[in-house]
Each structure stands twice: as C-alpha cells, then as structure tokens.
Amino acid sequence: MTSLDQMPAVVLNLVLENCEFREIVVLRKVCKSLRNFIDSTAPDLKLPCIILKVYDSNITINYGNDLNIRYQKFENGVGVCLQEDNKFTVLENANLLDVVFVDLKFALTFQKSKMDQFTLRWDLKENFDTGDFVGRLGNILESNPLSTRAFHMEAHNQTEILSLLSKLDSQSLEELWIFNPDKQNPGGFFYLDRVVELDQWKNIKSIGIPTFSISEHLLPKFAHIVWSVLNFEEISFGGVVALKNALLRSPTFQICDFYYKTLKATDEQVEEEFGVPQVETRGKKWFLNIEGSEQILGIVQEKYTVYSRFLFSKTDPNPVPENEEDHIIED
C-alpha cells in the first residue's frame, strides 16, 4: 500500500481540496514531506472567520466553526490545547506570542478565499504591550493582505486601527466596528482623521463606533456609508445640519444613527431648520423630501437621561400617514 506522502501530487491536491482547516493542520504534523508539500502548494484553508481574544496570560483563537485553540502561559513554557477538551500540550521554554504568531502566520498565509469576519478583542488587567502585538500581526498582514467582509476590533488608539485596517483588502471590506477595550469605563475620544483617508474606508458599507466619541468634523466622511452607528460627547447643531445636507446628496446612505451627550442648540433652532415636528412619546420626527428621489429623509430626535439620539434614515413616502403630510418639508 502506498503511504499518503508518496502519492502523486495530483492526488494529494485533491485530498487537500476536501480537507477542513483542522485536518490540514493534522496532516502537516504527520511527516516532514507532507508538511513541505502543503507549504509549497499553499491550499486555501477556507476559514469563515478568525476571532482573536487576548488575555493577560492566555490567548484564544477561533478558526471558524471547527477549531478553537487556547494558548496558555506556564512556568516552563506554553501550553496549547483545544478549548473543548482542555488537555494541554506543553512547549517547553517557548514564548507565548511566538507560538501564537507562528500559528497565525500559517493561517493567514494559507487563507486565500474571502473570510466573513476578522476580530481582535482584549481582556487585560495587567501590563501588556498591545502595540507590539498589533505590530506583529500587521507585519503578517503586510505580506498576506487578508480578504474579509467584516473587521471588528477593540482598539486603544488610531495607530492600532491603522496597523491592521490598512493591510486588509480594500475591495472586500464592507463592515467595520471599533470598540473601546475598557468595558468598565466605555467612552473617551477616538481620533479617526487618518483612518477616514484610507482606501478601505472609502469602500465600507456599514460602520459602528458605539463606545468612543469622535469629532463632528468627520461627519461628512460618513455620508457614503450605507449604515452607521456613531457616538459624540458633544455636537454642534451646525454639525447636525452639515450631516443632514451630506445625506440628502448621498446616493448610498440608508441609516445614520448617532448618540450624543450635549447638543449645542435650542429646540427652537432645531425646528427652524427641520420644520414643525410630529411629536411622539419618545421624541420628535420630521420628513424631508430628497431632490431627485422618490424616497424621503426621516429624522428622529429622542432625548434620554444621559445620551440623546438622532436617527436619519431614507424611507418610502408610503408609510407616512395622511395627517403627517403637512410635516414633509421641501428642502
């Protein structure tokens, strides 16, 4: 009987085409000749996602639906295990990050098809060099630009976002979410002035930045985005009006939902700009005609104890009741 590593290349390629990620990893460990063949042919791993979770003394990586690996610091090295069985193989005298990045480099190098989601999350209570971690990950992506539909990241600053976002395939990226890694104290200000100039940003269709405040001066940079959730510590009414005007001109926008603590405007100023509102239990509503479109721009303002909200959305005029027609304003 011919052993697997002695089979013709055409047969081995057929085997690899029908293997899942876990099976390819196992085959690489069978013998040196199989590992060399796999590395030279670089079969597509077809991973649906990679989700990285970084803790103080361990890191977990979800490689899609069939493989969750935990990397744990030990006194004598690094333990590696499948999360479901919790049986560690200890690599003596190894460094946690070195072991993690060897595996990540393999996965990112062999991933050829478009991934659905790439996520990086932190849960840190001790000192950890997040910049070094992101930099090493960015270096891998520099050589192997990742094609992913969605990118979710808990980021401490704009530099961390730039290190990874700029390395992703700009034609594939459709969704971006940025979160504050400090779950106990969400908030704070996040600079995006360099991020919004990336080619990746220009192709994004949906974005969420719910736990950081951003500058209102960037609002026009969101007009091309189909769906967005944003957060502001303070916003001027001039910023709201500028956003409204940009959205009225945008052919792609559908929903822009943003929360704010302080609006530098009176109710009278708002109604002078938007017209007489329909007053509802939770707030006010306006409808504005969009020039050259059969749709209308709906504006909802809701006020709460801490944060208030503006919701801009394109909608068909049909759902607007007859007694609301007087509230449709020619803009």
Helices and strands as residue ranges (DSSP letters): G 4-6, H 9-17, H 21-28, H 32-41, E 49-55, E 58-62, E 68-74, E 77-82, E 89-92, H 96-110, E 115-123, H 130-143, E 148-154, H 158-165, E 175-179, G 195-197, H 199-203, E 206-208, G 216-222, E 227-236, H 237-249, E 255-264, H 267-274, E 278-280, E 283-289, E 296-302, E 308-315, G 322-327, E 328-329
